[in-house]
């Protein structure tokens, strides 16, 4: 039977080996019920004439379910057959426009239609909900129940029997074509995000739409009794809700986020002689509104000439002789009120984007989790990270976030050696910080370490914990209010913060800052103070204290030491207040002045040698556990490792009494991996301000291609890096005596 062949072919694609079967009717038929208790039947050997349903969400019992298929169920019981056909065609056309291949299936009931869309990558439930809500507004025939709950997201597959007789059947594809479009050739998850945006824009453009409760009509009056101008009203109806901020000013009901790079570039564009100053102010203001900013936050940026050169029209006016007169603060605020109202009205009518749900465009699940972690850290407040162990805890969380982005998973391996180097601490400090973060509920252990296998423990983000009886315990933040995302901006100046917090570039910059050798003299609390200065230039000491959570006395002590090392400099505001700005002096130069330069590089090489020695010892233990006759013969410990040879295939060094000689093993491994060249590379990374990470240290020898023919008198430094020993600039040459003094070849 064709329906049975279609069902068997389709269930080969299904991710589970069981399906939910319909409950039997006392009269001998089938009910429209698929009970979970006792309702699962194995696919192998099941009754093909019994109605069955499959789950659309993988991991439906977890906190982040993903839909392998999105199915729109158009039911003819609540609409005519013509309406069902029109709705199914509309949804199929929208899906094809976003690169998603729809697979229409006649459901088996008279006139019913299912539109299948596959995604092997998996669609997050939040995106599926957006698609379901928008499609329900567009299609009167849609049954929104199957996609409303991931646990009960069930649908009968193609070829399955209907309780009233008949079978669901493919309309436009063969079984092999349908399986290919829903599986190997399915669309990526990002295509479903753009589909959600398209459907939401289509739903917002419906003429039957009523304005949101409490929102003024599009053609009503606004600022100063003026109506929305045609240049804005012609965009169409509002697709975002306008609310009032705490000051009673209009704002969009969207999560707050920093401005994007394009918006910041527009703010910093200096008006030219022929530019219309009044025309340059609208686009940046609209970007602020779309980012969830308030009128007061935007006004603070407008009043800062360095942050917003494009807003000069609001700060000054042109006189008849060509000069510009400075406006008063009241004049600027009055002009900004009009600009802000128009920007909010314009932003409310622009097509929706993924950012409107608090997610950056193109961000995957891992990026979203890292961004949420950063917001939770901000919501915990600066005092949480200002206590004695706070900088170490924050640095370890940032290091884990970087590993999550690099691995593409929120479940990562967490070796304390690597975490310590990334965070700028020793492995002992990293281990204690991990224990505190686990105790406080920020992270949890998903798999314990396997020492014999050489595997570190695996860490993932926690969603709850049991509070210990410890006076130092501080509970982690799990949920951030949708009204306020947790970013404590009370002590932050108005200037936007590039790069975007939680991004890969941001984490690299933060961890590179943490790794500086100078903090082993000044302390990592001073590192937080300098980072706050770098993220907001021109802050006063009280503003820095509010951002970091330190007392005024501690903040002034940090600022005094940083100023002594020329890592920051002072300035004055118009009111005579002292402000602080970071300088261009490198951390390495400051560390050389304090005498701590090279500490992190040396520690990284030591940890790398210890890791290699540990792996050798694990192989030795595995060899010793084998029966004596099954143990393979091995080379001596001092045997040179040639290309293609397993370095763990050598015998572990032992002393005269047969005990393991770990010190000798470390010396052998240091020679094998070329520890001096690794140290050279580590020094180069720290001097040039790059991230130091254990797996990426390479024992690359300095190139000799640039050696001078007169090498007997002078030594040429490789053009790519500075000299490892005397810090000569690239391309410089040193005298023979100086080269011999520093050990040059």
C-alpha positions in Angstrom: 0.0 0.0 0.0 1.4 3.4 -1.0 0.5 5.1 2.4 2.3 2.4 4.3 5.4 2.7 2.2 5.4 6.5 2.7 5.0 6.1 6.4 7.9 3.6 6.7 10.1 5.9 4.6 9.3 8.9 6.6 9.8 7.2 10.0 13.3 6.3 8.9 14.0 10.0 9.2 12.4 10.3 12.7 14.9 10.8 15.5 13.1 8.5 18.0 12.4 4.8 17.8 8.9 5.1 19.3 5.8 7.0 18.3 2.6 8.0 20.1 -0.4 5.9 19.1 -4.1 6.9 19.2 -6.2 5.6 22.0 -8.8 2.9 21.2 -12.5 3.7 21.3 -14.9 1.4 23.2 -16.9 1.1 20.0 -13.9 -0.3 18.2 -12.5 2.8 16.4 -9.9 5.3 17.3 -10.1 8.4 19.5 -8.6 11.9 18.8 -6.3 11.3 21.8 -2.6 10.3 21.9 -2.0 9.6 25.6 1.6 9.8 26.9 1.0 7.2 29.6 1.3 3.8 27.9 0.7 5.4 24.5 4.2 5.0 23.0 4.7 2.0 20.6 7.9 0.9 18.9 8.2 1.8 15.3 9.4 -1.7 14.5 6.3 -4.0 14.1 3.7 -1.4 14.8 0.2 -1.5 13.3 0.4 0.8 10.2 -3.4 1.2 10.2 -3.5 2.7 13.6 -3.2 6.6 13.8 0.2 7.7 15.2 1.8 11.0 15.9 5.5 12.1 16.1 7.1 14.7 18.3 8.3 17.9 16.5 10.8 18.9 19.3 14.0 17.2 20.2 14.9 17.6 23.9 11.4 18.6 24.7 11.9 17.9 28.4 15.0 20.2 28.6 15.2 23.9 29.0 16.2 24.6 25.4 14.1 22.3 23.1 14.7 22.5 19.4 12.2 21.7 16.7 13.5 19.4 13.9 10.3 20.2 11.9 7.8 23.1 12.0 4.4 22.0 10.8 1.5 24.4 10.3 -1.8 22.5 10.7 -4.6 24.1 8.6 -7.9 22.5 9.8 -11.0 22.6 7.6 -13.3 22.2 10.6 -12.9 25.9 11.4 -12.7 27.2 7.9 -13.8 26.3 4.3 -11.6 24.1 2.1 -10.9 27.1 -0.1 -9.7 29.1 2.9 -7.4 26.1 3.9 -5.9 25.9 0.4 -5.3 29.7 0.3 -3.7 29.8 3.8 -1.5 26.8 3.0 -0.4 28.4 -0.2 0.4 31.7 1.6 2.5 29.9 4.2 4.3 27.9 1.5 5.1 31.0 -0.5 6.5 32.8 2.6 8.7 29.8 3.4 10.0 29.6 -0.1 10.9 33.3 0.0 13.2 32.6 2.9 14.9 29.6 1.4 12.8 27.0 3.2 11.3 24.2 1.1 7.7 23.5 2.2 6.3 20.0 1.9 2.4 20.2 1.7 0.6 17.1 3.0 -3.1 16.4 2.8 -4.0 15.5 6.4 -6.6 12.8 5.6 -9.5 14.7 7.0 -11.7 16.4 4.3 -10.0 19.6 3.2 -7.3 19.6 5.9 -3.7 20.4 5.0 -0.3 20.3 6.8 2.6 22.4 5.7 5.9 20.7 6.8 9.2 22.6 7.0 12.3 20.8 8.1 15.4 21.9 10.0 18.1 19.3 10.8 19.9 22.0 12.9 16.9 22.5 15.1 14.7 25.6 15.5 14.5 27.2 19.0 11.1 27.1 20.6 11.1 30.9 20.9 11.3 31.3 17.1 8.7 28.6 16.6 6.3 30.5 18.9 6.8 33.7 16.9 6.1 31.8 13.7 3.0 30.2 15.2 1.6 33.5 16.6 2.1 35.4 13.3 0.7 32.6 11.2 -2.4 32.4 13.4 -3.1 36.0 12.7 -2.6 35.6 9.0 -4.4 32.3 8.5 -8.0 31.8 10.0 -7.7 28.0 9.4 -4.5 27.5 11.4 -4.7 25.3 14.5 -2.0 26.8 16.7 -2.1 24.1 19.4 0.5 21.7 17.9 3.3 24.3 18.1 2.3 26.0 21.3 4.0 23.5 23.7 7.2 21.6 22.9 6.3 18.7 25.2 3.0 18.1 23.4 4.0 19.3 19.9 2.6 16.3 18.1 1.5 15.8 14.5 0.6 12.8 12.3 3.3 12.1 9.8 2.8 11.6 6.1 1.3 8.1 5.4 -0.3 7.9 8.9 -3.9 6.7 9.2 -6.7 9.1 10.2 -9.2 8.1 12.9 -12.1 8.6 10.6 -10.6 6.7 7.7 -8.1 7.6 5.1 -4.4 8.5 5.3 -2.3 11.6 5.2 -0.7 11.9 1.8 2.0 13.9 0.1 0.6 16.5 -2.4 3.6 17.7 -4.4 6.5 15.3 -3.6 7.5 11.7 -3.6 8.4 10.1 -0.3 12.1 10.2 -1.1 11.9 13.9 -2.1 10.0 14.8 1.1 12.5 13.0 3.3 15.4 14.7 1.6 13.8 18.2 2.0 12.9 17.6 5.6 16.3 16.1 6.5 19.6 16.4 4.7 18.5 19.3 2.4 16.6 21.1 5.1 17.0 24.9 5.8 19.2 26.3 8.6 17.8 27.7 11.8 18.6 31.2 10.7 16.1 30.9 7.8 13.3 30.3 10.3 14.3 33.5 12.2 13.9 35.5 9.0 10.6 33.7 8.3 9.4 34.8 11.7 10.3 38.4 10.9 8.5 38.2 7.5 5.3 36.7 9.0 5.3 39.3 11.8 5.7 42.1 9.3 2.9 40.6 7.2 0.6 40.3 10.2 1.4 43.9 11.3 0.4 45.1 7.9 -3.1 43.7 8.1 -5.7 46.5 7.8 -7.8 44.9 10.5 -5.1 45.3 13.1 -6.0 47.5 16.1 -3.4 49.6 17.9 -2.0 48.1 21.1 -3.8 48.9 24.3 -2.7 52.2 25.6 -0.8 53.2 22.4 -1.9 56.4 20.5 -3.2 56.0 17.0 -0.8 56.4 14.2 -2.6 59.4 12.9 -3.1 61.0 16.3 -1.2 63.9 17.7 2.1 63.5 19.5 4.8 65.9 20.6 3.5 69.4 21.0 0.1 68.4 19.5 1.7 67.7 16.1 0.7 64.8 13.9 3.1 62.1 12.7 4.4 63.4 9.4 3.6 61.6 6.1 7.3 60.5 5.7 6.8 58.3 8.8 3.2 57.4 8.7 3.5 56.1 5.1 5.7 53.2 6.5 2.4 51.6 7.7 1.1 50.6 11.1 3.2 50.1 14.1 4.8 46.7 14.5 6.3 47.5 18.0 4.5 48.7 21.1 5.2 52.2 22.4 5.3 52.5 26.1 6.3 55.3 28.6 9.7 55.2 30.3 10.0 56.0 34.0 10.2 59.8 33.1 6.9 59.6 31.2 8.6 59.9 27.7 7.8 57.6 24.8 10.0 54.5 24.3 9.8 51.2 22.5 8.9 48.0 24.4 12.0 46.1 23.4 15.0 44.8 25.4 17.9 47.2 25.9 21.1 46.6 24.1 24.2 48.6 23.1 24.2 50.4 19.8 25.6 48.5 16.8 28.7 49.5 15.0 26.8 51.1 12.1 24.8 53.3 14.5 28.0 54.3 16.5 29.7 55.2 13.2 26.7 57.5 12.3 26.9 59.2 15.7 30.6 59.9 15.3 30.3 61.3 11.7 31.3 64.9 11.8 29.0 67.1 9.6 30.6 68.6 6.5 30.2 72.1 5.2 27.5 71.1 2.7 25.6 68.7 5.1 22.2 69.4 6.5 22.8 69.3 10.2 19.1 68.7 11.0 19.0 65.7 8.7 21.9 63.9 10.4 20.2 63.6 13.8 17.2 61.3 12.9 19.0 58.0 12.0 21.1 57.8 15.2 18.1 58.7 17.3 16.0 56.0 15.6 18.8 53.5 16.2 18.7 54.4 19.9 15.0 53.9 20.0 15.3 50.5 18.3 17.9 49.5 20.9 15.5 50.1 23.7 17.1 53.3 24.9 15.2 56.0 26.8 14.9 59.7 26.0 17.3 60.6 28.9 20.0 58.1 27.8 19.8 59.6 24.3 20.0 63.1 25.6 23.1 62.3 27.6 24.8 61.2 24.4 23.7 64.3 22.6 25.2 66.5 25.2 28.6 64.8 24.8 30.3 66.4 21.7 33.0 63.7 21.6 30.5 60.8 21.4 28.0 62.4 19.0 29.6 64.9 16.5 26.6 64.3 14.2 24.3 65.9 16.8 25.9 69.3 16.6 22.7 70.9 15.3 21.1 70.2 18.7 24.0 71.7 20.6 24.6 74.9 18.6 22.9 77.1 15.9 24.4 78.8 12.9 24.6 82.6 13.0 24.3 85.0 10.1 28.1 85.4 9.9 28.7 81.7 9.7 29.8 81.2 13.3 27.8 78.8 15.6 26.3 79.8 18.9 26.2 77.4 21.8 22.6 76.5 22.8 21.5 76.3 26.4 20.8 73.0 28.0 17.1 73.8 28.0 17.1 74.5 24.2 18.9 71.3 23.5 16.5 69.3 25.6 13.5 70.9 23.9 14.8 70.2 20.4 15.7 66.6 21.5 12.1 66.0 22.7 10.9 66.5 19.1 13.7 64.5 17.6 13.1 61.6 20.0 9.3 61.5 19.5 9.8 61.3 15.7 12.5 58.6 16.1 10.3 56.5 18.3 7.3 56.8 15.9 9.5 55.9 13.0 11.2 53.0 14.8 7.8 51.5 15.8 6.9 51.1 12.1 10.1 49.5 10.9 10.1 45.7 10.1 10.8 43.6 13.1 14.2 41.9 13.5 15.6 39.2 15.8 17.1 41.9 18.0 13.6 42.9 19.1 13.5 39.7 21.2 16.8 40.4 22.9 18.9 38.3 20.5 21.5 39.7 18.2 21.1 39.1 14.5 22.7 35.8 13.4 23.4 34.8 17.0 23.1 31.1 17.7 22.1 29.4 20.9 25.6 29.5 22.4 26.0 33.2 21.6 22.6 33.8 23.2 23.6 31.9 26.3 26.9 33.8 26.6 25.0 37.1 26.2 22.6 36.1 28.9 25.4 35.2 31.2 27.0 38.6 30.7 23.6 40.3 31.5 23.3 38.1 34.6 26.7 39.2 35.8 25.8 42.8 35.3 22.5 42.2 37.1 24.4 40.8 40.1 25.8 44.3 40.7 29.3 45.6 40.9 29.8 44.8 44.5 29.5 41.1 43.8 32.7 41.3 41.7 34.4 43.9 44.0 34.8 41.6 47.0 38.1 39.8 47.6 37.5 36.9 45.3 35.3 38.8 42.8 37.9 39.6 40.0 38.9 35.9 39.9 35.3 34.7 39.8 34.4 37.2 37.0 37.6 36.3 35.0 36.9 32.5 35.2 33.3 33.1 34.0 34.6 35.1 31.1 37.1 32.4 30.3 34.4 29.8 30.3 32.3 32.0 28.1 35.2 32.3 25.6 35.6 28.5 25.6 31.8 28.1 24.9 32.0 30.4 21.9 35.2 28.7 20.6 33.7 25.2 21.0 30.1 26.1 19.9 28.6 24.4 22.9 27.6 25.5 26.4 29.0 22.2 27.8 32.8 22.6 27.8 35.8 20.9 29.2 37.4 23.0 31.9 41.0 22.2 32.6 42.2 24.5 35.4 45.6 25.0 33.8 44.0 26.6 30.7 41.4 28.5 32.6 44.1 29.9 34.9 46.2 31.2 32.0 43.1 32.6 30.2 42.0 34.4 33.4 45.5 35.6 34.4 45.7 33.5 37.5 47.4 30.3 38.8 45.7 27.0 38.5 45.1 26.9 42.2 43.3 30.2 42.1 41.3 29.0 39.0 40.3 25.8 40.9 39.1 27.7 43.9 37.1 30.2 41.7 35.4 27.2 39.9 34.4 25.8 43.3 32.9 29.1 44.4 31.0 29.6 41.1 29.6 26.0 41.4 28.6 26.6 45.0 27.0 29.9 44.2 25.0 28.4 41.3 26.6 30.1 38.3 27.9 26.9 36.7 27.4 23.2 37.3 29.4 20.1 36.6 28.0 18.0 33.8 30.6 15.3 33.9 33.3 14.7 36.5 37.0 14.5 35.6 38.4 11.2 34.5 42.0 11.3 35.7 43.0 8.0 34.2 41.6 9.0 30.8 43.2 12.5 31.1 39.9 14.2 30.8 39.0 17.4 32.7 35.6 18.0 34.3 32.9 19.4 32.0 31.2 22.6 33.0 27.9 24.0 31.8 25.7 27.0 32.9 23.5 26.3 35.9 19.8 27.0 36.1 19.4 26.5 39.9 21.2 25.3 43.0 20.8 24.6 46.7 22.1 27.3 49.0 25.0 26.1 51.3 25.3 27.3 54.9 28.1 29.7 54.2 28.1 33.4 55.1 30.1 34.2 52.0 27.5 32.6 49.7 25.9 34.9 47.1 23.3 33.4 44.9 23.7 33.6 41.2 21.3 35.5 39.0 19.2 33.2 36.7 16.5 35.4 35.2 16.7 39.0 34.1 13.6 41.1 34.1 12.3 41.8 30.5 11.8 45.4 31.6 15.3 45.9 32.7 17.9 43.5 31.3 20.1 43.7 34.4 22.8 46.0 33.0 23.5 48.4 35.8 23.9 51.7 33.9 23.3 54.0 36.8 27.0 54.9 37.1 27.8 54.6 33.4 28.4 57.7 31.3 26.3 58.2 28.2 28.9 57.1 25.7 28.0 53.8 24.0 30.1 50.8 24.8 31.9 49.1 21.9 32.5 46.2 21.4 29.2 44.4 22.2 29.5 42.7 25.7 29.4 39.0 25.4 30.8 38.9 21.9 34.0 37.0 21.0 35.9 40.2 20.5 34.8 41.6 23.8 35.8 38.4 25.7 39.2 38.3 24.0 39.9 41.9 24.9 38.7 41.4 28.5 40.8 38.3 29.0 43.9 39.8 27.4 43.5 42.7 29.8 43.2 40.3 32.7 46.4 38.4 31.6 48.7 41.4 31.9 51.7 40.7 34.1 51.4 44.1 35.8 48.4 42.9 37.8 50.6 40.5 39.8 52.0 43.6 41.4 49.0 45.9 41.4 46.3 43.3 42.0 43.4 42.3 39.8 41.1 44.7 41.6 43.1 47.5 39.9 42.5 45.7 36.6 38.8 46.1 37.0 39.3 49.8 37.7 41.4 50.3 34.5 38.9 48.3 32.5 36.1 50.6 33.7 38.1 53.6 32.6 38.8 52.0 29.1 35.1 51.3 28.6 34.1 54.8 29.4 36.7 57.5 28.9 36.5 60.7 30.8 34.9 59.3 34.0 35.2 60.9 37.4 36.3 59.0 40.4 32.8 58.7 41.8 31.5 57.3 38.5 34.4 54.8 38.4 33.6 53.7 42.0 29.9 53.3 41.1 30.8 51.1 38.1 33.3 48.9 39.9 31.6 48.7 43.4 34.8 49.8 45.3 34.8 52.4 48.0 36.0 55.9 47.1 39.2 55.3 49.1 40.0 52.1 47.3 39.2 53.6 43.9 41.5 56.6 44.5 44.3 54.2 45.6 43.9 52.3 42.3 43.8 55.5 40.3 46.9 56.9 42.0 48.9 53.7 41.2 47.6 53.5 37.6 48.6 57.2 37.1 52.1 56.6 38.4 52.6 53.8 35.9 51.2 56.1 33.1 48.4 53.7 32.4 45.8 56.5 32.8 46.0 60.2 32.8 43.8 63.0 34.3 41.8 65.8 32.9 39.3 68.4 33.9 35.6 69.0 33.1 34.2 72.4 32.6 33.1 72.4 36.3 36.6 71.6 37.4 36.1 67.9 38.2 39.0 65.5 37.7 38.4 62.9 35.0 40.5 59.9 34.0 41.3 58.4 30.7 43.4 55.4 29.7 46.7 56.0 27.8 48.3 54.1 24.9 51.1 52.7 27.0 51.2 49.0 26.7 50.7 46.7 29.7 54.1 45.0 28.9 56.0 48.3 29.3 54.3 48.9 32.7 55.1 45.3 33.8 58.7 45.8 32.9 58.8 48.9 35.1 57.3 46.9 38.1 59.6 44.0 37.4 56.8 41.4 36.7 57.2 41.2 32.9 57.2 37.6 31.6 55.5 36.0 34.5 52.4 34.8 32.6 54.4 33.6 29.6 56.7 31.5 31.9 53.6 30.2 33.8 51.9 29.2 30.5 55.0 27.2 29.3 55.2 25.5 32.7 51.6 24.5 32.6 52.0 23.3 29.0 54.9 21.1 30.1 52.8 19.7 33.0 49.9 18.9 30.7 52.2 17.0 28.4 53.7 15.1 31.3 50.3 14.3 32.7 49.2 12.9 29.4 52.4 10.7 29.3 51.7 9.5 32.9 48.1 8.6 31.9 49.4 6.5 29.1 51.9 4.9 31.5 49.0 4.0 33.9 47.0 2.5 31.0 50.0 0.4 30.0 50.5 -0.9 33.5 46.9 -2.0 33.8 47.3 -4.5 30.9 48.3 -8.1 31.6 52.0 -8.5 31.5 52.0 -10.6 28.3 49.8 -8.1 26.5 52.0 -5.1 27.1 53.6 -3.8 23.9 57.3 -3.2 23.9 58.3 0.4 24.2 61.3 2.6 23.5 63.4 4.1 26.3 62.3 7.3 28.0 65.1 9.3 26.4 64.5 8.0 22.9 64.1 10.9 20.5 60.6 11.2 19.0 60.7 11.1 15.2 57.9 12.3 13.0 55.0 9.8 13.0 56.0 8.3 16.3 53.7 8.4 19.3 55.4 10.3 22.1 53.4 8.4 24.6 54.8 5.1 23.3 58.0 5.6 25.3 58.5 4.1 28.8 57.9 6.6 31.6 61.2 7.5 33.3 61.9 5.9 36.7 64.7 6.1 39.2 67.0 3.4 40.5 64.3 2.0 42.8 61.7 1.8 40.0 59.7 4.7 41.2 58.2 7.2 38.7 60.6 10.1 38.2 58.2 13.0 37.4 60.9 15.7 37.5 62.9 13.9 34.8 59.7 13.4 32.8 59.0 17.1 32.8 62.6 17.8 31.6 62.2 15.3 28.8 58.8 16.7 27.7 60.1 20.2 27.9 62.9 19.2 25.4 60.5 17.3 23.2 57.9 20.2 22.7 60.7 22.8 22.5 59.8 24.7 25.6 62.3 27.6 24.8 60.5 28.2 21.5 57.1 28.0 23.3 58.4 30.6 25.8 59.5 32.8 22.8 56.1 32.6 21.3 54.4 33.3 24.7 56.6 36.4 25.2 55.7 37.6 21.7 52.0 37.3 22.4 52.2 39.2 25.7 54.4 42.0 24.3 52.0 42.5 21.3 48.9 42.5 23.5 47.4 39.2 22.2 45.5 36.5 24.1 47.7 33.8 25.7 46.0 30.4 25.4 47.8 27.0 26.0 46.5 25.0 23.0 47.6 27.7 20.6 51.2 28.1 21.8 53.4 26.9 18.9 57.1 26.0 19.0 57.8 27.9 15.8 61.5 28.6 15.3 62.5 32.2 14.4 62.9 32.5 10.7 66.5 32.7 9.4 65.5 33.9 6.0 66.3 37.5 6.9 69.8 36.8 8.3 72.4 39.2 6.9 75.3 37.8 4.8 77.6 39.4 7.4 76.2 37.2 10.1 79.6 37.0 11.7 79.3 40.6 12.7 75.6 41.3 13.1 72.4 39.3 13.7 69.2 40.2 11.9 66.0 40.1 13.9 63.0 38.4 12.2 60.7 41.1 10.6 57.5 39.7 12.1 58.3 39.9 15.8 60.3 41.9 18.2 63.5 40.4 19.6 62.6 38.0 22.4 65.5 39.1 24.6 66.4 42.8 24.0 63.0 43.9 22.6 64.4 45.4 19.4 61.8 46.6 16.9 61.1 44.5 13.8 63.9 44.8 11.3 66.4 46.3 13.7 70.0 44.9 13.9 72.1 44.5 17.0 75.8 44.5 17.5 77.6 41.1 17.7 78.6 41.8 21.4 75.0 42.5 22.4 73.7 39.5 20.4 76.2 37.2 22.2 75.3 38.7 25.5 71.6 37.9 25.0 72.2 34.5 23.6 71.3 35.1 19.9 72.3 32.4 17.5 
